[in-house]
Structures are given as structure tokens and as C-alpha cells.
């Protein structure tokens, strides 16, 4: 018996389409399809039924992968400019909007070793920042106080700003970082300034 052609697109199909759009070269795709896939929001993808989503996935699978020089999704910054891996909440310096970001590194021993990837979070999905200038501006903002930006991520989303696991311990929830991850991090810039202020007051007594 044939399946229902009007069955709605499934969450798995939407996720697969998003993943493929990140990895595949859409340059030679039909302009109308490319225009449709430029918007990967739930609202837009829900316009597809299950059968249409399967066809879209098949078309995407047939496309070649994006080469590194075309994606522009990674950068290999100087050591002093590299932010640590993790999840951050900052005000995006390019548009002054509050945003959640993920920074991760290419695996050692692969062609991506030494490269840093930046994704912006929307709901439960992460989308790559492809513009080099945008990435560098976000990296510079994160570098101002990485630990604080991780704390802010965890406080707002209830997930550790280092490993992104759900926070359940009361102190971890208030801090925004789990106890194991917190032990590996140093104090924030603000905390260091407060410690220095207390030290100076004691010396002045």
C-alpha cells in the first residue's frame, strides 16, 4: 500500500535537510530551489510534505560537498586570537543583537586541525557563520571575557556553557556552568578585578 503523499514533513527530515544544506555545494542547484533553501526556518520547511521533503533530500545528496575555500565556515586564527571551545552568550558586535554562539575546533589529525568554527544558535539548531569579518568580530567580543560569556549562556538556557549538558545542580544553575567544567576554568575578568580591589583595600588598612 502506498504511503500518504500528504503526510507532513517530519522533524528528522527537517534536521537532515538543514545538515545537508550546511555540507553540500548549492551553487548549481535550480534557482527556485536554492531560494527556497535559503530559509531553513520551521515555518518555511513546513511548507513541504513528507514526499516533497524526501525528494529534496535526494536532490541534496546528489550534490557535491562544499570545498573549504567556498564555505568560508572555518578560520585559522593566530593563537592569541583563538577563543576557547564552548557556548557563549554575547551582544553581537555586528548588529547589537543578543545572541547565543558555539565555538568548536576541527579534530586533530584531520584537514580541519587548527581551524575554528563558529555557529549561531536558533532554538535547538546551530547555523554556521560564513562571513570571516563577522566571525572575527564575534571572536574578539568573546575574548573580552570568555568565562563570563559562558556563564551567561548557561544562566539563560539552563545548559552548561562549556559542554552544553543540562544543568541540574542548584549551584551550577546559578553559575551557568557544571561543577566538573567549572573546575577546569579560571575566574572571570570581573572576578579578578574584584579580587584585586579587595586586596588593595586590605593593603590600605
N, C-alpha and C positions, 0 to 999 in steps of 0.2 A: 504494500500500500504506500503511495507517495506521501511524503510529509506535507504539512500545511505550508504553502508558499507564503502565506501572510503572517507566519509566526514572527513575533518581534525579534529584533537583534538581541543577542544575549550579552551579558556583561563580559563574558570570556571573549566573544567576538570583538567587542569594542576595545578591550585591552590588547588583543592581538593586532588589530588594525593600527593602534597607536604605536605599538612596539615596532611594527614593520615600517611605518612611516619614518621612524627615527633612523632605521638602519638601511633603508632602500633609497636608491637614486631615482627621484621622481621627475627628473629633467625631461625625459621623453614620454611621459605619461600624457594621455589626452588632456588638453587644457581644461575642459569642463570637469574632469575627474580630479585634476590637480587643484583646481579652485575649490572643489568640494572638500578635499582632504586638507586644505589649509586651515580649516576649522575643525578641530578634533574634540570639541566640547560634546557632552552628553546630548545636549539639545539638538545639535546638528546630526550626530551619528544616529540618533533615534529616528531619523527620517528614513533610515534603511530598515527593511525587514530582514529576517534571517537569511533568506535566499540571496538577496542583494548583497548582504554582508559577506556571504561565502564567496560570491563572485569577485567582490572587491579584494578579499584576502588572496584568492587565486591570482588575480592580476598583480598584486603587490609581490607575491612570492616569485613571480616570473621576472621581476625587475632585478638588475644588478645591485650589489651593495654600494653604498656611498664610499668613495675613496677619502682618505683623511684630508687631503688638500681641498676637497669640496665641502665637507661637512662643516669645517671650522668649529667643531664642537669641543675640541680639546686645545689646550695650550701648554707649552713647556716653559714656564716662567723661571726667572732666576731664583736660586734657593731662598734668598731673603724675601722674595715676593710671594712665596707659596703659603697659602693658608693651610691650616691643619684639616684633615678629613673630619666631616661631621655635618650637623644640621644646624642652620643658623636663621635667626630672625633679625632683620635689619630694615632700615628705611633705604630703599633702592636709590642710590645717588643719581641715577639717570632720569628718574621721573618722580622722586619724592613719595613713592607709594610704599606702604608697609608690606613686606613680602617674606616668604619662607624659602630658604635655599638649601641645596645639598651639594657638598663638595666631596668628590672622591677621586682616587688616583688609579691610573692604569696598573694592572698587575705586573709584578716583577717577572722578567723573562719573556714578556710579550712585546709586540711592536708599540704598545701603549705605555711602556715603562717610562716614568718620569713626566708623563702628561697629567694635567689636572683637568677634571671635568666639572662643569657647573650646571646644575639643574634648578629650575624654579618649580616650586610645588603649587599645585592647584587641586584642592580636595585631596584624594589619595594618590594622585598621579604626579609624576615628575617630567618636566619638559626641558630639553637642553637649551641653554643659552648659546646661540651660534655666533653672535657678534663679538669679536675679540675685544673691542673697546668697552662693550657692556660688561664682559667678564672681568676685565682688568679693574674696572671701576668698582664692581661688587667685591672682588678680592681685596682691594685696598680698604674698603669700608669694613669688611670683616676683620681685617688685620688690626684695626684700631683697638679692638678688644674681643678676641675670638671667644674666650670663655663666657663673657657676658652675653654675646650673641647666641651662644649655645644655651645658656640659662634661659634666655628669653624665649627661645624656640620651645623648650620643654615646658615652661610655665604656661604658654599659650595653648599648646596642643596635648599636653599630658604624656608626651613621649620624650625619651632621653635625647638630649641634644648631641650626644656622642654616637650612640648605637641605634637610636630610634626605636628602642623597645618601650612598651607601655610602662609607665611609672606607677607603682602600687604602694611603695613605702611613703609614709607621710612626709618625712624629711626630704625624700627625693622629689616628691611632687612640689614641695615648696621651693626647692633648689632648681628644679628643671633638669637635673642630671642624676642618674642612678649612682648608688654608693661605690660600685666597682669602678665605673668610669670616672667618678669624681676623684677617686684616689690617684688616678693617673694624671690629673690636670693640676696645673698650678693655680694660684689666686688670680683674680681679675685685676685689671689696671686700677679700677676703683678701690678694690680691697687693698692693693699695695699702697695706694695713696692714703687710705685711712690708717693703715699700719704705720706709715711714715709720719702722719700727723700726730698719732698717739705717742710715738717715740719722741718727737720733738717737744711735745707738751711735758713729757716726763723729764726730759733733759733740762727744760726751762724751770722746773720746780726747785 
